[in-house]
Amino acid sequence: MFTESRQRSFLDTAVLSRLSGFPLYARRPMQGTVSGRHPSPHRGSSIEFAEYRKYVPGDDPRRIDWRAYGRSDRHFVKEFEADTNLRLCLVVDTSGSMDYGSKGTTKLEYARKIAAALGYLAIQQGDAVGLACMARGIVRDIPPRRNPSHLMNVFDVLEGIVPSGPSQIPDVLHELAETLSQRALVVIVSDLFIEPELLSSGFQHLRFRKHDVAVFHLLDPQELAFDFRRPMRFLDMEGGPALFADPSEIAERYHASLERYLSGLKQVLLESAVDYHKVAIDEDYEQVLVRFLIGRTRTRGVR
Amino acid sequence: MSFLEPIMLAALPLASLPFIIHLINQRRYQTVRWGAMMFLLEANRMYRGYARLRQILIMVMRILAIAALIFAISRPLAGGWLGVAAGGKADATIVILDRSPSMRDAPAGRERGKLDTAVARLIPTLETLGSTRYVLIDSDTRSPRPFEKPADLARMPEVGPSSASADLPALLQAAYDYVTTNQLGRTELWILSDLRENDWNSDSGRWRALREAFAQRGQAVRFHLLAYTEGDPENLRLRVQSVRRRKAGDGSELLVSIKVERDRATEGKRAVPVQFEIEGARSQATLELEGTASELKDHAIPLEKGRDRGWGRVAIPADSNPADNEYYFTFEKAPTRRTVVVSDDPVGTRPLALAASISPDPGVVLESEVIPPAQLASVDWSTLSLLVWSAPVPEGETARLIEAFLGRGGTAIFLPPAGGEGGAFLGVKYGPWSDRPGEIAVESWRGDEDLLAASQSGRSLPVGELVVKRYRTLTGEFTPLASLKGGAALLARPATAAGAAYFLATTPTPSDSTLGSGGVVLYVLVQRAIEQGARAQGGARQLVAGVGAVDSSEWNRIAGGNDALSTDFRNQAGVYGAGDLLYAVNRSLPEDSTRLIADSRLSELFQGLDFSRVDEQAGRLGSLIEEIWRMFLVSMIGAMTAEAVLCLPNRARPARGAAA
């Protein structure tokens, strides 16, 4: 598939080959342009029977089911389900906070791996892949295409991302909902450092547009544990004011705040039917993706 | 609050260590780029109110714990004695003890008197404070007496009650002498007294000298006054005014006059039972006490036949101060009271001789003779009551004879010699005759005591009617009993260890004054002088406790005297016998005065000195100060416990569960 032998840090061919055994399914019918392996809301020419319908003038007489005519003395047309491809829209958070990583790898690097692997899997099964990089807004946008060479463009953009600025996720979600013309699988890879209540309307908007939304919520282990020992001066990676604090004095309240945020976010995403995956970036991303793919296999969308 | 180891307080700044460590920790911060600022900001907003208060409390508890530890090892003392022991152990502790009768007072029905209480309170205090050496100076002996440890103080006979008045200036002088003689370093001087003016003599010129002497030693001597000023105004004081023996029919009887006083009058009369004891035989009478004082005049007590001499005791029921409820006296058939007038001018001194020979009491026989100075050797001094000296100022052997006579308790009146300057006798010297013409009136005289005192009914003597035409100026150290206009002394009394000497500035001759022609004043003056001198005559004598250089080591106790040592009998009220002599010892008259030294005056006496005072009450026991380091240790433990409790986490960290 790769036409050039360029090594990319976020691609591990061994992982990709192992993941290629898992299909990437959408949880709801997609509207693709070509035939694929995903259910379509329309009738088509697959081998899966859908229903009988009365013959009306204009229908192809070859589609009349003569056995049914023999049993009922009426003309019926036999219809089959349509299979189509999906449009995978990868949304990667490139705000300043994604550059944080306490265990040797940053959240952005982790996001690159997940996005690249999913893009690879989608292209491999004939789906279209697009990429949107969001920070203050959508800073880079590659529309979905199913051409394998298009994947190189996606990888190039992923490789060239420079994290900076604050994240305006709610605005980006609304913009995506408006700009994605057809149903798509929207995969958001972000730390989502924003009040859950503000995210709610964006996800509801995507759901209204019948997009299948999945979220990889990346969190650094240090952000979860917050076990600093000495007084620290915290510099905001998204350009906000610095804060001096003694972790021993405020750790308790930090954890309380984090817990409140996580439960609130979970509630919002549940209400918006978002496929939510909280990921600590010291986890193996292959396992994360396997869980994601298997989960989608179980909940494969009905027509 | 004061401390036994104040040097340890220098470590007090260590209490700020927790705060300093906190500041250092704040300085040792690291900078980190952080993404999850929204949680930090929210946590920081929440870190207010109780959480911040808790952190402050933790800090305060840590500081308190260290401070309490430092205070504990500084050995703090509880009590009102500011700065009592700053600087650690004293080189010497001198206890000045006022043992006067008023210190036996136990007002408001308390069990223990002021003296007992003061000693009991002082002992544990001294044990707490510690000292290299301890010295007691009591008001009777007035000499420093070292003792090993504070507990020994309770067993020393020198801390018992006495009937003698105290002389605080003399006691402080003894203390100063001891301090200078022994070259003492830091000295703690404790004064235990009830602040009676009679004992303190605040008008004495010795105070100024003492204050300056102690001030020169700087802060090396520190004064602590334990003042027991509380008094009982209902306390009754008994005093025998006079005791006379007279013939009554075949036998004789005693006429005893007593006076009972108190400070506060109550409504109506109060019957005070008075018990008389004559040679062990007791009788009782009742005195109707009205107002603040009442007298029982000439209460007659018949004597057994042949009883020419003896002793007696008068007592009233016990009240707050047992020391003034008894009075002792002796009596005897009055001996002939002899007066010798030594003069070269028998005519001029005739009024004196006459006044000395007319007895005011039929039971008392008076004799007087006029002799020239040359016959002085023939005088029987042992039977002499009064010596009137109208000759050149005595010198040499003559002077020694007269001084010995005074030392035995005799009385002498000196008249100005006709001519010559002469030398000084007893520190008093006659100047030249006055050359002011005309008559000079008497301007002032002491009507409250001594020879010119008012009569018992309160009438003053007609001293003001006297006219002086010539007089000789008196110079030297003396107490003027009467002064002429212009300030010259008419009658002066120099200080003598025993007996009494009086110097008249004029003579009774008509050319010099109306003393002889006026009659009454001269007669009273001479009779009182004879009475005074006669006290030292005969075998029954009245003594004032602590006054006069009397050796009591050979005395035998007959009545009273408690458990005092024989050497101390002269300071204890009672009746004592020594050979043919009978001595009745009682407290002094000024001791009955309850006037206290004013606070402002007391402050003046110790002005410029390191002086602290605490007012105490009789009956209050326990140490004046207590070590309270335990309290601080408990405080420290409390602070550490509180700090530990405050540091306990409220609950398990929830975010770890969320991360899992």
Interface residues (C-beta under 8 A of the other chain):
Chain A: G96 S97 M98 D99 Y100 K107 D191 F193 I194 E195 L219 D220 P221 E223 L224 A225 F226 F228 R230 P231 M232 R233 F234 L235 D236 M237 E238 G240 L243 F244 A245 D246 E249 I250 A251 E252 R253 Y254 H255 A256 S257 L258 E259 Y261 L262 A280
Chain B: N25 Q26 R28 Y29 Q30 T31 V32 R33 W34 G35 A36 M37 M38 F39 L40 L41 E42 A43 N44 M46 Y47 A51 Q55 P649 N650 R653 P654 A655 R656 A658 A659
